[in-house]
């Protein structure tokens, strides 16, 4: 099963969204999910995610 997690944040430019995804990937790895990592989708700022 593939899991996607949509997160608010990451800004409006590609570089910031990449950094946001990397941060969440490190968080999930430290939480012990290294073998079954969810895909993180950075959706931008609060107004962009509505």
mmCIF entry with sequence, helices, sheets and N, C-alpha, C, O atoms, coordinates in Angstrom:
data_MODEL
# 
_entry.id   MODEL 
# 
_entity.id                         1 
_entity.type                       polymer 
_entity.pdbx_number_of_molecules   1 
# 
_entity_poly.entity_id                      1 
_entity_poly.type                           'polypeptide(L)' 
_entity_poly.nstd_linkage                   no 
_entity_poly.nstd_monomer                   no 
_entity_poly.pdbx_seq_one_letter_code       
;(UNK)(UNK)(UNK)(UNK)(UNK)(UNK)(UNK)(UNK)(UNK)(UNK)(UNK)(UNK)(UNK)(UNK)(UNK)(UNK)
(UNK)(UNK)(UNK)(UNK)(UNK)(UNK)(UNK)(UNK)(UNK)(UNK)(UNK)(UNK)(UNK)(UNK)(UNK)(UNK)
(UNK)(UNK)(UNK)(UNK)(UNK)(UNK)(UNK)(UNK)(UNK)(UNK)(UNK)(UNK)(UNK)(UNK)(UNK)(UNK)
(UNK)(UNK)
;
_entity_poly.pdbx_seq_one_letter_code_can   XXXXXXXXXXXXXXXXXXXXXXXXXXXXXXXXXXXXXXXXXXXXXXXXXX 
_entity_poly.pdbx_strand_id                 A 
# 
loop_
_entity_poly_seq.entity_id 
_entity_poly_seq.num 
_entity_poly_seq.mon_id 
_entity_poly_seq.hetero 
1 1  UNK n 
1 2  UNK n 
1 3  UNK n 
1 4  UNK n 
1 5  UNK n 
1 6  UNK n 
1 7  UNK n 
1 8  UNK n 
1 9  UNK n 
1 10 UNK n 
1 11 UNK n 
1 12 UNK n 
1 13 UNK n 
1 14 UNK n 
1 15 UNK n 
1 16 UNK n 
1 17 UNK n 
1 18 UNK n 
1 19 UNK n 
1 20 UNK n 
1 21 UNK n 
1 22 UNK n 
1 23 UNK n 
1 24 UNK n 
1 25 UNK n 
1 26 UNK n 
1 27 UNK n 
1 28 UNK n 
1 29 UNK n 
1 30 UNK n 
1 31 UNK n 
1 32 UNK n 
1 33 UNK n 
1 34 UNK n 
1 35 UNK n 
1 36 UNK n 
1 37 UNK n 
1 38 UNK n 
1 39 UNK n 
1 40 UNK n 
1 41 UNK n 
1 42 UNK n 
1 43 UNK n 
1 44 UNK n 
1 45 UNK n 
1 46 UNK n 
1 47 UNK n 
1 48 UNK n 
1 49 UNK n 
1 50 UNK n 
# 
_struct_asym.id          A 
_struct_asym.entity_id   1 
# 
loop_
_struct_conf.conf_type_id 
_struct_conf.id 
_struct_conf.pdbx_PDB_helix_id 
_struct_conf.beg_label_comp_id 
_struct_conf.beg_label_asym_id 
_struct_conf.beg_label_seq_id 
_struct_conf.pdbx_beg_PDB_ins_code 
_struct_conf.end_label_comp_id 
_struct_conf.end_label_asym_id 
_struct_conf.end_label_seq_id 
_struct_conf.pdbx_end_PDB_ins_code 
_struct_conf.beg_auth_comp_id 
_struct_conf.beg_auth_asym_id 
_struct_conf.beg_auth_seq_id 
_struct_conf.end_auth_comp_id 
_struct_conf.end_auth_asym_id 
_struct_conf.end_auth_seq_id 
_struct_conf.pdbx_PDB_helix_class 
_struct_conf.details 
_struct_conf.pdbx_PDB_helix_length 
HELX_P HELX_P1 AA1 UNK A 14 ? UNK A 30 ? UNK A 14 UNK A 30 1 ? 17 
HELX_P HELX_P2 AA2 UNK A 34 ? UNK A 36 ? UNK A 34 UNK A 36 5 ? 3  
# 
_struct_conf_type.id          HELX_P 
_struct_conf_type.criteria    ? 
_struct_conf_type.reference   ? 
# 
_struct_sheet.id               AA1 
_struct_sheet.type             ? 
_struct_sheet.number_strands   2 
_struct_sheet.details          ? 
# 
_struct_sheet_order.sheet_id     AA1 
_struct_sheet_order.range_id_1   1 
_struct_sheet_order.range_id_2   2 
_struct_sheet_order.offset       ? 
_struct_sheet_order.sense        parallel 
# 
loop_
_struct_sheet_range.sheet_id 
_struct_sheet_range.id 
_struct_sheet_range.beg_label_comp_id 
_struct_sheet_range.beg_label_asym_id 
_struct_sheet_range.beg_label_seq_id 
_struct_sheet_range.pdbx_beg_PDB_ins_code 
_struct_sheet_range.end_label_comp_id 
_struct_sheet_range.end_label_asym_id 
_struct_sheet_range.end_label_seq_id 
_struct_sheet_range.pdbx_end_PDB_ins_code 
_struct_sheet_range.beg_auth_comp_id 
_struct_sheet_range.beg_auth_asym_id 
_struct_sheet_range.beg_auth_seq_id 
_struct_sheet_range.end_auth_comp_id 
_struct_sheet_range.end_auth_asym_id 
_struct_sheet_range.end_auth_seq_id 
AA1 1 UNK A 4  ? UNK A 7  ? UNK A 4  UNK A 7  
AA1 2 UNK A 39 ? UNK A 42 ? UNK A 39 UNK A 42 
# 
loop_
_atom_site.group_PDB 
_atom_site.id 
_atom_site.type_symbol 
_atom_site.label_atom_id 
_atom_site.label_alt_id 
_atom_site.label_comp_id 
_atom_site.label_asym_id 
_atom_site.label_entity_id 
_atom_site.label_seq_id 
_atom_site.pdbx_PDB_ins_code 
_atom_site.Cartn_x 
_atom_site.Cartn_y 
_atom_site.Cartn_z 
_atom_site.occupancy 
_atom_site.B_iso_or_equiv 
_atom_site.pdbx_formal_charge 
_atom_site.auth_seq_id 
_atom_site.auth_comp_id 
_atom_site.auth_asym_id 
_atom_site.auth_atom_id 
_atom_site.pdbx_PDB_model_num 
ATOM 1   N N  . UNK A 1 1  ? 0.843  -1.166 0.000  1.00 0.00 ? 1  UNK A N  1 
ATOM 2   C CA . UNK A 1 1  ? 0.000  0.000  0.000  1.00 0.00 ? 1  UNK A CA 1 
ATOM 3   C C  . UNK A 1 1  ? 0.891  1.233  0.000  1.00 0.00 ? 1  UNK A C  1 
ATOM 4   O O  . UNK A 1 1  ? 1.863  1.301  0.751  1.00 0.00 ? 1  UNK A O  1 
ATOM 5   N N  . UNK A 1 2  ? 0.558  2.211  -0.846 1.00 0.00 ? 2  UNK A N  1 
ATOM 6   C CA . UNK A 1 2  ? 1.296  3.472  -0.904 1.00 0.00 ? 2  UNK A CA 1 
ATOM 7   C C  . UNK A 1 2  ? 0.526  4.528  -0.139 1.00 0.00 ? 2  UNK A C  1 
ATOM 8   O O  . UNK A 1 2  ? -0.693 4.642  -0.268 1.00 0.00 ? 2  UNK A O  1 
ATOM 9   N N  . UNK A 1 3  ? 1.246  5.298  0.659  1.00 0.00 ? 3  UNK A N  1 
ATOM 10  C CA . UNK A 1 3  ? 0.615  6.333  1.473  1.00 0.00 ? 3  UNK A CA 1 
ATOM 11  C C  . UNK A 1 3  ? 1.188  7.683  1.090  1.00 0.00 ? 3  UNK A C  1 
ATOM 12  O O  . UNK A 1 3  ? 2.403  7.837  0.962  1.00 0.00 ? 3  UNK A O  1 
ATOM 13  N N  . UNK A 1 4  ? 0.304  8.670  0.906  1.00 0.00 ? 4  UNK A N  1 
ATOM 14  C CA . UNK A 1 4  ? 0.703  10.047 0.655  1.00 0.00 ? 4  UNK A CA 1 
ATOM 15  C C  . UNK A 1 4  ? 0.224  10.899 1.817  1.00 0.00 ? 4  UNK A C  1 
ATOM 16  O O  . UNK A 1 4  ? -0.901 10.749 2.294  1.00 0.00 ? 4  UNK A O  1 
ATOM 17  N N  . UNK A 1 5  ? 1.086  11.787 2.259  1.00 0.00 ? 5  UNK A N  1 
ATOM 18  C CA . UNK A 1 5  ? 0.726  12.721 3.318  1.00 0.00 ? 5  UNK A CA 1 
ATOM 19  C C  . UNK A 1 5  ? 0.856  14.124 2.740  1.00 0.00 ? 5  UNK A C  1 
ATOM 20  O O  . UNK A 1 5  ? 1.936  14.535 2.317  1.00 0.00 ? 5  UNK A O  1 
ATOM 21  N N  . UNK A 1 6  ? -0.249 14.848 2.727  1.00 0.00 ? 6  UNK A N  1 
ATOM 22  C CA . UNK A 1 6  ? -0.271 16.217 2.227  1.00 0.00 ? 6  UNK A CA 1 
ATOM 23  C C  . UNK A 1 6  ? -0.043 17.150 3.413  1.00 0.00 ? 6  UNK A C  1 
ATOM 24  O O  . UNK A 1 6  ? -0.773 17.103 4.403  1.00 0.00 ? 6  UNK A O  1 
ATOM 25  N N  . UNK A 1 7  ? 0.989  18.006 3.297  1.00 0.00 ? 7  UNK A N  1 
ATOM 26  C CA . UNK A 1 7  ? 1.324  18.896 4.409  1.00 0.00 ? 7  UNK A CA 1 
ATOM 27  C C  . UNK A 1 7  ? 1.211  20.347 3.971  1.00 0.00 ? 7  UNK A C  1 
ATOM 28  O O  . UNK A 1 7  ? 1.520  20.702 2.833  1.00 0.00 ? 7  UNK A O  1 
ATOM 29  N N  . UNK A 1 8  ? 0.766  21.166 4.895  1.00 0.00 ? 8  UNK A N  1 
ATOM 30  C CA . UNK A 1 8  ? 0.742  22.602 4.671  1.00 0.00 ? 8  UNK A CA 1 
ATOM 31  C C  . UNK A 1 8  ? 2.156  23.107 4.925  1.00 0.00 ? 8  UNK A C  1 
ATOM 32  O O  . UNK A 1 8  ? 2.760  22.802 5.953  1.00 0.00 ? 8  UNK A O  1 
ATOM 33  N N  . UNK A 1 9  ? 2.660  23.862 4.005  1.00 0.00 ? 9  UNK A N  1 
ATOM 34  C CA . UNK A 1 9  ? 3.999  24.415 4.174  1.00 0.00 ? 9  UNK A CA 1 
ATOM 35  C C  . UNK A 1 9  ? 4.853  24.176 2.960  1.00 0.00 ? 9  UNK A C  1 
ATOM 36  O O  . UNK A 1 9  ? 4.421  23.568 1.981  1.00 0.00 ? 9  UNK A O  1 
ATOM 37  N N  . UNK A 1 10 ? 6.058  24.658 3.035  1.00 0.00 ? 10 UNK A N  1 
ATOM 38  C CA . UNK A 1 10 ? 6.984  24.483 1.940  1.00 0.00 ? 10 UNK A CA 1 
ATOM 39  C C  . UNK A 1 10 ? 7.101  25.714 1.065  1.00 0.00 ? 10 UNK A C  1 
ATOM 40  O O  . UNK A 1 10 ? 7.953  25.757 0.178  1.00 0.00 ? 10 UNK A O  1 
ATOM 41  N N  . UNK A 1 11 ? 6.277  26.701 1.288  1.00 0.00 ? 11 UNK A N  1 
ATOM 42  C CA . UNK A 1 11 ? 6.383  27.921 0.500  1.00 0.00 ? 11 UNK A CA 1 
ATOM 43  C C  . UNK A 1 11 ? 5.836  27.761 -0.904 1.00 0.00 ? 11 UNK A C  1 
ATOM 44  O O  . UNK A 1 11 ? 5.151  26.791 -1.226 1.00 0.00 ? 11 UNK A O  1 
ATOM 45  N N  . UNK A 1 12 ? 6.160  28.742 -1.729 1.00 0.00 ? 12 UNK A N  1 
ATOM 46  C CA . UNK A 1 12 ? 5.607  28.781 -3.076 1.00 0.00 ? 12 UNK A CA 1 
ATOM 47  C C  . UNK A 1 12 ? 6.632  28.487 -4.160 1.00 0.00 ? 12 UNK A C  1 
ATOM 48  O O  . UNK A 1 12 ? 6.296  28.476 -5.344 1.00 0.00 ? 12 UNK A O  1 
ATOM 49  N N  . UNK A 1 13 ? 7.881  28.249 -3.768 1.00 0.00 ? 13 UNK A N  1 
ATOM 50  C CA . UNK A 1 13 ? 8.897  27.954 -4.778 1.00 0.00 ? 13 UNK A CA 1 
ATOM 51  C C  . UNK A 1 13 ? 9.444  26.547 -4.580 1.00 0.00 ? 13 UNK A C  1 
ATOM 52  O O  . UNK A 1 13 ? 9.389  25.988 -3.485 1.00 0.00 ? 13 UNK A O  1 
ATOM 53  N N  . UNK A 1 14 ? 9.971  25.988 -5.661 1.00 0.00 ? 14 UNK A N  1 
ATOM 54  C CA . UNK A 1 14 ? 10.392 24.591 -5.689 1.00 0.00 ? 14 UNK A CA 1 
ATOM 55  C C  . UNK A 1 14 ? 11.437 24.264 -4.622 1.00 0.00 ? 14 UNK A C  1 
ATOM 56  O O  . UNK A 1 14 ? 11.370 23.207 -3.995 1.00 0.00 ? 14 UNK A O  1 
ATOM 57  N N  . UNK A 1 15 ? 12.397 25.159 -4.414 1.00 0.00 ? 15 UNK A N  1 
ATOM 58  C CA . UNK A 1 15 ? 13.479 24.905 -3.451 1.00 0.00 ? 15 UNK A CA 1 
ATOM 59  C C  . UNK A 1 15 ? 12.927 24.726 -2.038 1.00 0.00 ? 15 UNK A C  1 
ATOM 60  O O  . UNK A 1 15 ? 13.368 23.842 -1.303 1.00 0.00 ? 15 UNK A O  1 
ATOM 61  N N  . UNK A 1 16 ? 11.969 25.561 -1.661 1.00 0.00 ? 16 UNK A N  1 
ATOM 62  C CA . UNK A 1 16 ? 11.384 25.469 -0.318 1.00 0.00 ? 16 UNK A CA 1 
ATOM 63  C C  . UNK A 1 16 ? 10.550 24.210 -0.155 1.00 0.00 ? 16 UNK A C  1 
ATOM 64  O O  . UNK A 1 16 ? 10.570 23.591 0.909  1.00 0.00 ? 16 UNK A O  1 
ATOM 65  N N  . UNK A 1 17 ? 9.819  23.822 -1.190 1.00 0.00 ? 17 UNK A N  1 
ATOM 66  C CA . UNK A 1 17 ? 9.022  22.597 -1.116 1.00 0.00 ? 17 UNK A CA 1 
ATOM 67  C C  . UNK A 1 17 ? 9.930  21.379 -0.988 1.00 0.00 ? 17 UNK A C  1 
ATOM 68  O O  . UNK A 1 17 ? 9.603  20.433 -0.272 1.00 0.00 ? 17 UNK A O  1 
ATOM 69  N N  . UNK A 1 18 ? 11.073 21.399 -1.681 1.00 0.00 ? 18 UNK A N  1 
ATOM 70  C CA . UNK A 1 18 ? 12.040 20.303 -1.585 1.00 0.00 ? 18 UNK A CA 1 
ATOM 71  C C  . UNK A 1 18 ? 12.591 20.199 -0.174 1.00 0.00 ? 18 UNK A C  1 
ATOM 72  O O  . UNK A 1 18 ? 12.702 19.100 0.371  1.00 0.00 ? 18 UNK A O  1 
ATOM 73  N N  . UNK A 1 19 ? 12.938 21.333 0.422  1.00 0.00 ? 19 UNK A N  1 
ATOM 74  C CA . UNK A 1 19 ? 13.449 21.326 1.799  1.00 0.00 ? 19 UNK A CA 1 
ATOM 75  C C  . UNK A 1 19 ? 12.398 20.831 2.783  1.00 0.00 ? 19 UNK A C  1 
ATOM 76  O O  . UNK A 1 19 ? 12.726 20.135 3.744  1.00 0.00 ? 19 UNK A O  1 
ATOM 77  N N  . UNK A 1 20 ? 11.146 21.183 2.553  1.00 0.00 ? 20 UNK A N  1 
ATOM 78  C CA . UNK A 1 20 ? 10.054 20.723 3.416  1.00 0.00 ? 20 UNK A CA 1 
ATOM 79  C C  . UNK A 1 20 ? 9.927  19.204 3.343  1.00 0.00 ? 20 UNK A C  1 
ATOM 80  O O  . UNK A 1 20 ? 9.819  18.538 4.372  1.00 0.00 ? 20 UNK A O  1 
ATOM 81  N N  . UNK A 1 21 ? 9.938  18.654 2.122  1.00 0.00 ? 21 UNK A N  1 
ATOM 82  C CA . UNK A 1 21 ? 9.839  17.202 1.964  1.00 0.00 ? 21 UNK A CA 1 
ATOM 83  C C  . UNK A 1 21 ? 11.019 16.484 2.611  1.00 0.00 ? 21 UNK A C  1 
ATOM 84  O O  . UNK A 1 21 ? 10.840 15.438 3.236  1.00 0.00 ? 21 UNK A O  1 
ATOM 85  N N  . UNK A 1 22 ? 12.222 17.036 2.467  1.00 0.00 ? 22 UNK A N  1 
ATOM 86  C CA . UNK A 1 22 ? 13.410 16.422 3.078  1.00 0.00 ? 22 UNK A CA 1 
ATOM 87  C C  . UNK A 1 22 ? 13.305 16.440 4.601  1.00 0.00 ? 22 UNK A C  1 
ATOM 88  O O  . UNK A 1 22 ? 13.692 15.477 5.264  1.00 0.00 ? 22 UNK A O  1 
ATOM 89  N N  . UNK A 1 23 ? 12.786 17.523 5.150  1.00 0.00 ? 23 UNK A N  1 
ATOM 90  C CA . UNK A 1 23 ? 12.612 17.606 6.595  1.00 0.00 ? 23 UNK A CA 1 
ATOM 91  C C  . UNK A 1 23 ? 11.652 16.552 7.116  1.00 0.00 ? 23 UNK A C  1 
ATOM 92  O O  . UNK A 1 23 ? 11.923 15.900 8.125  1.00 0.00 ? 23 UNK A O  1 
ATOM 93  N N  . UNK A 1 24 ? 10.530 16.386 6.427  1.00 0.00 ? 24 UNK A N  1 
ATOM 94  C CA . UNK A 1 24 ? 9.574  15.359 6.835  1.00 0.00 ? 24 UNK A CA 1 
ATOM 95  C C  . UNK A 1 24 ? 10.138 13.963 6.645  1.00 0.00 ? 24 UNK A C  1 
ATOM 96  O O  . UNK A 1 24 ? 9.882  13.077 7.460  1.00 0.00 ? 24 UNK A O  1 
ATOM 97  N N  . UNK A 1 25 ? 10.917 13.750 5.561  1.00 0.00 ? 25 UNK A N  1 
ATOM 98  C CA . UNK A 1 25 ? 11.534 12.443 5.339  1.00 0.00 ? 25 UNK A CA 1 
ATOM 99  C C  . UNK A 1 25 ? 12.482 12.102 6.487  1.00 0.00 ? 25 UNK A C  1 
ATOM 100 O O  . UNK A 1 25 ? 12.489 10.965 6.960  1.00 0.00 ? 25 UNK A O  1 
ATOM 101 N N  . UNK A 1 26 ? 13.285 13.072 6.943  1.00 0.00 ? 26 UNK A N  1 
ATOM 102 C CA . UNK A 1 26 ? 14.169 12.846 8.093  1.00 0.00 ? 26 UNK A CA 1 
ATOM 103 C C  . UNK A 1 26 ? 13.376 12.561 9.364  1.00 0.00 ? 26 UNK A C  1 
ATOM 104 O O  . UNK A 1 26 ? 13.759 11.709 10.166 1.00 0.00 ? 26 UNK A O  1 
ATOM 105 N N  . UNK A 1 27 ? 12.269 13.279 9.541  1.00 0.00 ? 27 UNK A N  1 
ATOM 106 C CA . UNK A 1 27 ? 11.409 13.062 10.705 1.00 0.00 ? 27 UNK A CA 1 
ATOM 107 C C  . UNK A 1 27 ? 10.858 11.639 10.727 1.00 0.00 ? 27 UNK A C  1 
ATOM 108 O O  . UNK A 1 27 ? 10.912 10.963 11.755 1.00 0.00 ? 27 UNK A O  1 
ATOM 109 N N  . UNK A 1 28 ? 10.322 11.181 9.580  1.00 0.00 ? 28 UNK A N  1 
ATOM 110 C CA . UNK A 1 28 ? 9.757  9.835  9.509  1.00 0.00 ? 28 UNK A CA 1 
ATOM 111 C C  . UNK A 1 28 ? 10.829 8.765  9.676  1.00 0.00 ? 28 UNK A C  1 
ATOM 112 O O  . UNK A 1 28 ? 10.576 7.721  10.276 1.00 0.00 ? 28 UNK A O  1 
ATOM 113 N N  . UNK A 1 29 ? 12.021 9.018  9.152  1.00 0.00 ? 29 UNK A N  1 
ATOM 114 C CA . UNK A 1 29 ? 13.125 8.062  9.295  1.00 0.00 ? 29 UNK A CA 1 
ATOM 115 C C  . UNK A 1 29 ? 13.502 7.913  10.774 1.00 0.00 ? 29 UNK A C  1 
ATOM 116 O O  . UNK A 1 29 ? 13.702 6.798  11.256 1.00 0.00 ? 29 UNK A O  1 
ATOM 117 N N  . UNK A 1 30 ? 13.597 9.026  11.482 1.00 0.00 ? 30 UNK A N  1 
ATOM 118 C CA . UNK A 1 30 ? 13.933 8.988  12.910 1.00 0.00 ? 30 UNK A CA 1 
ATOM 119 C C  . UNK A 1 30 ? 12.813 8.362  13.738 1.00 0.00 ? 30 UNK A C  1 
ATOM 120 O O  . UNK A 1 30 ? 13.055 7.836  14.825 1.00 0.00 ? 30 UNK A O  1 
ATOM 121 N N  . UNK A 1 31 ? 11.580 8.423  13.215 1.00 0.00 ? 31 UNK A N  1 
ATOM 122 C CA . UNK A 1 31 ? 10.447 7.818  13.909 1.00 0.00 ? 31 UNK A CA 1 
ATOM 123 C C  . UNK A 1 31 ? 10.368 6.309  13.676 1.00 0.00 ? 31 UNK A C  1 
ATOM 124 O O  . UNK A 1 31 ? 9.489  5.638  14.217 1.00 0.00 ? 31 UNK A O  1 
ATOM 125 N N  . UNK A 1 32 ? 11.301 5.773  12.861 1.00 0.00 ? 32 UNK A N  1 
ATOM 126 C CA . UNK A 1 32 ? 11.348 4.337  12.656 1.00 0.00 ? 32 UNK A CA 1 
ATOM 127 C C  . UNK A 1 32 ? 10.586 3.837  11.438 1.00 0.00 ? 32 UNK A C  1 
ATOM 128 O O  . UNK A 1 32 ? 10.312 2.641  11.334 1.00 0.00 ? 32 UNK A O  1 
ATOM 129 N N  . UNK A 1 33 ? 10.242 4.719  10.523 1.00 0.00 ? 33 UNK A N  1 
ATOM 130 C CA . UNK A 1 33 ? 9.477  4.319  9.339  1.00 0.00 ? 33 UNK A CA 1 
ATOM 131 C C  . UNK A 1 33 ? 10.358 4.158  8.103  1.00 0.00 ? 33 UNK A C  1 
ATOM 132 O O  . UNK A 1 33 ? 9.863  4.237  6.979  1.00 0.00 ? 33 UNK A O  1 
ATOM 133 N N  . UNK A 1 34 ? 11.639 3.938  8.296  1.00 0.00 ? 34 UNK A N  1 
ATOM 134 C CA . UNK A 1 34 ? 12.589 3.921  7.189  1.00 0.00 ? 34 UNK A CA 1 
ATOM 135 C C  . UNK A 1 34 ? 12.235 2.904  6.120  1.00 0.00 ? 34 UNK A C  1 
ATOM 136 O O  . UNK A 1 34 ? 12.442 3.187  4.940  1.00 0.00 ? 34 UNK A O  1 
ATOM 137 N N  . UNK A 1 35 ? 11.721 1.760  6.461  1.00 0.00 ? 35 UNK A N  1 
ATOM 138 C CA . UNK A 1 35 ? 11.394 0.737  5.481  1.00 0.00 ? 35 UNK A CA 1 
ATOM 139 C C  . UNK A 1 35 ? 10.073 0.947  4.776  1.00 0.00 ? 35 UNK A C  1 
ATOM 140 O O  . UNK A 1 35 ? 9.820  0.308  3.755  1.00 0.00 ? 35 UNK A O  1 
ATOM 141 N N  . UNK A 1 36 ? 9.222  1.823  5.288  1.00 0.00 ? 36 UNK A N  1 
ATOM 142 C CA . UNK A 1 36 ? 7.889  2.042  4.710  1.00 0.00 ? 36 UNK A CA 1 
ATOM 143 C C  . UNK A 1 36 ? 7.530  3.531  4.730  1.00 0.00 ? 36 UNK A C  1 
ATOM 144 O O  . UNK A 1 36 ? 6.537  3.951  5.325  1.00 0.00 ? 36 UNK A O  1 
ATOM 145 N N  . UNK A 1 37 ? 8.370  4.298  4.062  1.00 0.00 ? 37 UNK A N  1 
ATOM 146 C CA . UNK A 1 37 ? 8.230  5.751  4.072  1.00 0.00 ? 37 UNK A CA 1 
ATOM 147 C C  . UNK A 1 37 ? 7.007  6.214  3.285  1.00 0.00 ? 37 UNK A C  1 
ATOM 148 O O  . UNK A 1 37 ? 6.789  5.757  2.163  1.00 0.00 ? 37 UNK A O  1 
ATOM 149 N N  . UNK A 1 38 ? 6.205  7.115  3.858  1.00 0.00 ? 38 UNK A N  1 
ATOM 150 C CA . UNK A 1 38 ? 5.098  7.704  3.107  1.00 0.00 ? 38 UNK A CA 1 
ATOM 151 C C  . UNK A 1 38 ? 5.642  8.762  2.147  1.00 0.00 ? 38 UNK A C  1 
ATOM 152 O O  . UNK A 1 38 ? 6.725  9.306  2.360  1.00 0.00 ? 38 UNK A O  1 
ATOM 153 N N  . UNK A 1 39 ? 4.891  9.045  1.104  1.00 0.00 ? 39 UNK A N  1 
ATOM 154 C CA . UNK A 1 39 ? 5.272  10.119 0.189  1.00 0.00 ? 39 UNK A CA 1 
ATOM 155 C C  . UNK A 1 39 ? 4.707  11.418 0.745  1.00 0.00 ? 39 UNK A C  1 
ATOM 156 O O  . UNK A 1 39 ? 3.516  11.504 1.044  1.00 0.00 ? 39 UNK A O  1 
ATOM 157 N N  . UNK A 1 40 ? 5.555  12.421 0.883  1.00 0.00 ? 40 UNK A N  1 
ATOM 158 C CA . UNK A 1 40 ? 5.136  13.715 1.425  1.00 0.00 ? 40 UNK A CA 1 
ATOM 159 C C  . UNK A 1 40 ? 4.925  14.679 0.273  1.00 0.00 ? 40 UNK A C  1 
ATOM 160 O O  . UNK A 1 40 ? 5.799  14.854 -0.577 1.00 0.00 ? 40 UNK A O  1 
ATOM 161 N N  . UNK A 1 41 ? 3.753  15.305 0.252  1.00 0.00 ? 41 UNK A N  1 
ATOM 162 C CA . UNK A 1 41 ? 3.419  16.297 -0.761 1.00 0.00 ? 41 UNK A CA 1 
ATOM 163 C C  . UNK A 1 41 ? 3.287  17.641 -0.064 1.00 0.00 ? 41 UNK A C  1 
ATOM 164 O O  . UNK A 1 41 ? 2.338  17.870 0.685  1.00 0.00 ? 41 UNK A O  1 
ATOM 165 N N  . UNK A 1 42 ? 4.253  18.536 -0.315 1.00 0.00 ? 42 UNK A N  1 
ATOM 166 C CA . UNK A 1 42 ? 4.203  19.885 0.255  1.00 0.00 ? 42 UNK A CA 1 
ATOM 167 C C  . UNK A 1 42 ? 3.259  20.724 -0.586 1.00 0.00 ? 42 UNK A C  1 
ATOM 168 O O  . UNK A 1 42 ? 3.462  20.866 -1.791 1.00 0.00 ? 42 UNK A O  1 
ATOM 169 N N  . UNK A 1 43 ? 2.221  21.286 0.040  1.00 0.00 ? 43 UNK A N  1 
ATOM 170 C CA . UNK A 1 43 ? 1.159  21.959 -0.700 1.00 0.00 ? 43 UNK A CA 1 
ATOM 171 C C  . UNK A 1 43 ? 1.275  23.479 -0.701 1.00 0.00 ? 43 UNK A C  1 
ATOM 172 O O  . UNK A 1 43 ? 0.388  24.152 -1.226 1.00 0.00 ? 43 UNK A O  1 
ATOM 173 N N  . UNK A 1 44 ? 2.316  24.030 -0.141 1.00 0.00 ? 44 UNK A N  1 
ATOM 174 C CA . UNK A 1 44 ? 2.465  25.473 -0.119 1.00 0.00 ? 44 UNK A CA 1 
ATOM 175 C C  . UNK A 1 44 ? 1.852  26.082 1.131  1.00 0.00 ? 44 UNK A C  1 
ATOM 176 O O  . UNK A 1 44 ? 1.584  25.389 2.113  1.00 0.00 ? 44 UNK A O  1 
ATOM 177 N N  . UNK A 1 45 ? 1.639  27.365 1.078  1.00 0.00 ? 45 UNK A N  1 
ATOM 178 C CA . UNK A 1 45 ? 1.108  28.099 2.225  1.00 0.00 ? 45 UNK A CA 1 
ATOM 179 C C  . UNK A 1 45 ? -0.359 27.803 2.503  1.00 0.00 ? 45 UNK A C  1 
ATOM 180 O O  . UNK A 1 45 ? -1.015 27.100 1.735  1.00 0.00 ? 45 UNK A O  1 
ATOM 181 N N  . UNK A 1 46 ? -0.858 28.333 3.586  1.00 0.00 ? 46 UNK A N  1 
ATOM 182 C CA . UNK A 1 46 ? -2.222 28.063 4.038  1.00 0.00 ? 46 UNK A CA 1 
ATOM 183 C C  . UNK A 1 46 ? -3.268 28.417 2.984  1.00 0.00 ? 46 UNK A C  1 
ATOM 184 O O  . UNK A 1 46 ? -4.206 27.651 2.765  1.00 0.00 ? 46 UNK A O  1 
ATOM 185 N N  . UNK A 1 47 ? -3.118 29.561 2.335  1.00 0.00 ? 47 UNK A N  1 
ATOM 186 C CA . UNK A 1 47 ? -4.106 29.969 1.340  1.00 0.00 ? 47 UNK A CA 1 
ATOM 187 C C  . UNK A 1 47 ? -4.057 29.109 0.081  1.00 0.00 ? 47 UNK A C  1 
ATOM 188 O O  . UNK A 1 47 ? -5.063 28.974 -0.615 1.00 0.00 ? 47 UNK A O  1 
ATOM 189 N N  . UNK A 1 48 ? -2.899 28.528 -0.218 1.00 0.00 ? 48 UNK A N  1 
ATOM 190 C CA . UNK A 1 48 ? -2.773 27.678 -1.405 1.00 0.00 ? 48 UNK A CA 1 
ATOM 191 C C  . UNK A 1 48 ? -3.374 26.293 -1.178 1.00 0.00 ? 48 UNK A C  1 
ATOM 192 O O  . UNK A 1 48 ? -3.705 25.608 -2.145 1.00 0.00 ? 48 UNK A O  1 
ATOM 193 N N  . UNK A 1 49 ? -3.519 25.871 0.058  1.00 0.00 ? 49 UNK A N  1 
ATOM 194 C CA . UNK A 1 49 ? -4.000 24.518 0.344  1.00 0.00 ? 49 UNK A CA 1 
ATOM 195 C C  . UNK A 1 49 ? -5.513 24.432 0.487  1.00 0.00 ? 49 UNK A C  1 
ATOM 196 O O  . UNK A 1 49 ? -6.056 23.335 0.622  1.00 0.00 ? 49 UNK A O  1 
ATOM 197 N N  . UNK A 1 50 ? -6.188 25.542 0.462  1.00 0.00 ? 50 UNK A N  1 
ATOM 198 C CA . UNK A 1 50 ? -7.646 25.540 0.650  1.00 0.00 ? 50 UNK A CA 1 
ATOM 199 C C  . UNK A 1 50 ? -8.357 24.980 -0.533 1.00 0.00 ? 50 UNK A C  1 
ATOM 200 O O  . UNK A 1 50 ? -9.586 24.907 -0.537 1.00 0.00 ? 50 UNK A O  1 
# 
